[in-house]
Amino acid sequence: MTEQVLRVVKGDPTPEELAALVAVVAARAAAPSATAEPERPSNWATYWRNARHSIYPGPNRWRASAHP
C-alpha cells in the first residue's frame, strides 16, 4: 500500500497540472537543506578584541605596559 502524500481538496486539476505539482514537490524534497552559516563577529568587534588594553597608572605598571 502506498502512502498518500498529496490530496486535491478543491477543484479539478488536469493531469498536466498534477504532474507539475508532483515535479515541484519532488524537486523541493530532493534539494539539500540550506544550512545557516555560523555567525562570526564583525570586523569591528574583532579589532577591539585584539586591541591592547588600557594602561593604568600605579607602582611598577610600566612593566605591565609591555605585556599584552
Secondary structure, 3 states (H helix, E strand, C coil): CCCCCCCCCCCCCCHHHHHHHHHHHHHHHHCCCCCCCCCCCCHHHHHHHHCCCCCCCCCCHHHHCCCC
